Amino acid sequence: MPHPLVDQLRFARSEFLRGLEGLSEEEARRRFLPLNCISWNVGHVAWQEQTRLLFIGQGIKLFLLLDVLCARGKPASTPPLDQMVDYFMKIAAKVDPWLDGLTKEDLLTEVVIEKTPSGMLWGTVLMRLTYHYWYHLGENAAIRQFLGHTNLPQFVGDIDQQAPYRDL
């Protein structure tokens, strides 16, 4: 059974994706300054998982384009939503088996980046990613309201079934 932090990360992912339902390509690429567009937000969280969990965690980088289009600090872009969702899904699928294997001890281990201790634990990385999803999920909901969307998903969804509290 995955660690509870892994369950929470996966729940945040699913809620993030639920917030994209019914969104058109054109709407996903529209910017309301100073905000980024929704498609960038999708690519950005994919970039985060790829950077932290695939590259730092496993030495794998699937999509170099994310480093150009959606990395923190890069110029604003409006990438295609379908491509960003595809990258997101492929990264998550590659990350998931690694996440399933994480133990309590692993999550208490310091992250090492290019042979240098980072001062951050793997458990903190999972929490940061989870909270990062919720941040951008809220931003996406605001953008959808600017777009005039109504009847948006009510957050938080079915946490009782998908990621209930459980002790270790």
N, C-alpha and C positions, 0 to 999 in steps of 0.2 A: 504494500500500500504506500503511495507517495506521501512524503512529509506534508503536514498541514500547510506550510508556506507554499508548496507547489500547488496544492488545491486552490489556494487563494489567488495565486498568479493566473492559473487557468480560468478561474471564475472571472477575474478582471478582463482577461482576453475575450471571453465569451460575451461579456457585457459590452465591451468595446465594439465587437463585431455586430452585436444586436443593434447598436446605435447607428449602424450604417444602412440598415434595412430601408428599402424604398428610396434611396438616394441615387440621383442620376449622375452620370459622368460629368456633365456640365456643372451641376451643383457642387460636386465634390471638388472641383478645381477652382471654384470662385473664392476670391479673397475679400475679406472685409478688414481693411487695414486697421490696426497693425497686426491682426491675427494672420497666421498661416492658414492655408486652405485644408479641408478635411483630408484630401488625398495625400498631402504632405504629412499630416499627422499620422496617417496609416503607415506611410513609408518610414516615418521617424521612429515609431515604436518597433517596427520591424528592424530598423537599423540598430536600435538599442539592444534588442535580443540577439541579433547577429553579432554585434560587437562584444557584448558582455558574456553571453552564454555560449555562443558558438566559437567566436575567435579567441577570447581570453580563456574560456572554459575548456575548449576542445581543439583549438588551433585550426578551425575551419572558417572560411569566408565564402559564402555562396554567391553574393551579389555585390560586386564592387560599385555598381551604379548607386547603391544606397549611400555610400560614403561621399559621393559627389552631390546627390540631390537632397538628401534628407538628414545629413549629420548635423549635430549641434554646431552653430556658428557659421554654417555655409549660407550663401545667398539664398533668398527665398526662391522657391520653385513651385510649379503647379503640375506635378507628375500625373500620369494617367491612373485613375482609381483602380481599374481592373488589374493593372500591372503591380501596383503596390499591394493589393489584396493577395494576389498570386504570390508575391515575394513573402509576404507576412505568413501565409499558410505553409509555404515550403520551409521557411525558417522554423516555424513552430513545430512542424512535423519532425524536423531534424533535431530540434532541441529536446522534444518530449522524452525520448528514451533516456537521455542523459539526466533530465530532471527526475525521472522515475527512480533512478539509482542513487540519488542523493540521500545521505543519512544525516542524522542529527550531528554527528561528528564532522561530516563534510561541511555542513552549514556553519560550523564553528571554526572552520579553517580560513586563514587569511588568504585573500586573493593576491596572486603574484602576477604582475604585468611586466613582461620582458625581463624576467629574472629579478624584478624589484618588488619587494613587499609593498602593497598599496595602503595598508592600515585599515582596510575594510574586510569584513567577513563575508563569505558567500551568502549567509543568511540575510545580511544587510543588502546585498545586491538583489536578492529576490524581493525583499520588501520595497526597495527603491523602484524596481521595475513595476511591481504591483501598483504602487501609488502613482507612478508615472502614467500608467494606463488610465487610472481614475481621473487624473488631471486633464488628459487629452480627451477623455470621454465627455467630461463637462464642457470643455471648449467646443467639441463637436456639436453637443446639444445646443449651445448658444448660437453657433453658426447656423444650425438648422432652423432655429427660431428667427434669425435674421433673414433666412431664405423664405420665411413664411410658412414653414411646416407646422402642422398641428398634429395632435394625437401621437406625439412622440413617445417612445418607450418610457415607462416609469422605472426609475432606477431606485433601489437595487432590485434586481430580478430575483429569481428563485434560488437564493443562497441556501435555503433550508434543504433543498434536494441536491444542489450542485456542489456546495462547499460548506457544509455545516461545521460548526465548531466541533473539534474533537481533540482529546488529549493525546499526547505522544504515547 
